[in-house]
Amino acid sequence: MSFRTLLRCCVAGAAVFLAACAGPSRNYRANLENLIAAGNYAGAQADIERNKRSEYSRKNAVLYYLDLGMVQHDASLYRDSSDNFSAAERRMEDLFTKSLHRAAGTFLLNDNTAEYAGEVFERALTNAFRALDYVFLGSPDDALVEARKVTAYLGRYNDYMQGRSGYKDDAFAQYLSGMLFEQNGDADDARICYDAARAAYAWYGPYYGTPEPEFDVPAYADLAGKGLGEVVVLHYNGKAPLKVSRTFQVAWNDAMIAVDQSRDEEEDAGRFRNALKAGVLGSAITVAYPVYERPPFKIASSRVEAASATATTQLMDDVSAIAVKALEERNAAVRTRAIARAAIKFVLARAAAEEVKKKAGDGLGLLAGIVTNITAAATETADTRGWTTVPAQVRMARLALPPGRHDVTLYFYGAAGEPEGSHTFTDVEVTRGRRTYLHYRTAE
């Protein structure tokens, strides 16, 4: 077997091992995005279910349930959506309590080998979307249970982080909870949630570019007296941000030093080049860390019209911005852990080579060193897993309308204000003194 063949075998073997843990591939995620953009939610659901084992596997069960639950919510399959969000939540909760043990057990491999436990904002949105599932199912008490879960979870998370995380609360989840408590007659709980939402939006503005929304509608308690009902339109817009792997490598020997930075370690060429340098140059550390890419989408804003009333949707949650900031905060720790892991792999590789050299001579010792260096570099890849089917933005419009049945039209606009189409909800029933919720997804 030639040296180059041996090298490729080592890299291929490492890639096979990582593929079993790494979660949905980039090509799979891109295809899923295209199905969602086309509004083919049945096709997206079938694709997720068909690839449960090949793209998700046991270590990525949370992602499977999140991806499936979101497309079912988009498709108005609310009971199925709620069941899958519930399964995701149960697994995330279990993994949250085991996080320290899990981290210790996977340190010497890479972060992909740990079971995916979900990002904090993903957990908060899981409960928020599940609350909306119950709203659309006509189960307000169950929706309120989910609203309370968001507050309880984020409180525990902040205690756990001891103030070290910039993501302290979810403004949209708190605002939605306030609306749900308000219409259930729980004035004190509604006030607490609205106050929490206001406090969250105070730092959402400078941190994520999401100011506190202002809606020109009567207070909920005044709707009936004014002979009006309210329509709440949720516009889920854009494609989820995608994590990709970046690597930084320093390789050296007595005669030379080489530094290489790869844009995407998922590319075979980049992985091969890193492994080659690690093996041939003799001394190398490869460090991998994740970054987010934000796929472009053409719809930048939207507006709602019904019965001569109109309102512009307001940005309630910039999921992409939250995801990017959360990862930026965490990446310092991720890189530190990756550097330490790579250094330990390097030391272990050198120790293995020296042991073989003692027992079998310089030639086999050199070969052992090359092979162990190659394997260490090839298995160093960032954790690029994340919720693929969640929208990039959650937008909202609120309209006060007279009771009766109305057509409600949602108009879409590009960055320069150019029209990008519309969607009409036909024959929407508006009840005096009550709220009616609608939702629509765009991902082009």
Buried (B, 14 or more C-beta within 10 A) or exposed (E): EEEEEBBBEBBBBBBEBBBEBBBBBBEBBEBBBBBBBEBBBEBBBEBBEEBBEEBBBEBBBBBBBBBBBBBBBBBEBBEBBBBBBBBBBEBBBEBBEEEEEBEEEBBBBBBBBBBBBBBBBBBBBBBBBBBBBBBBBEBBEBBBBBBBBBBEBBEEBBEEEEEEBBBBBBBBBBBBBBBBBBBBEBEEBBEBBBEBBBBBBEBBEEBBEBEBBEBEBBEBEEBBEEEBBBBBBBBBBBBBBBBBBBBBBBBBEEEEEEEBEBEBBBBEEBBBBBBBBBBBBBBBBBBBBBBBEBBEBBBBBBBBBBBEBEBEBBBBBBBBBBBBBBBEEBBEEBBEBBBEBBEEBBEEBBEBBEEBBEEEEEEEBBBBBBBBBBBBBBBBBBBBBBBBBBBBBBBBBBBBBEBEEBEBBBBBBEEEEEEBEBBBBEEBEBBBBBBBBBBBBBBB
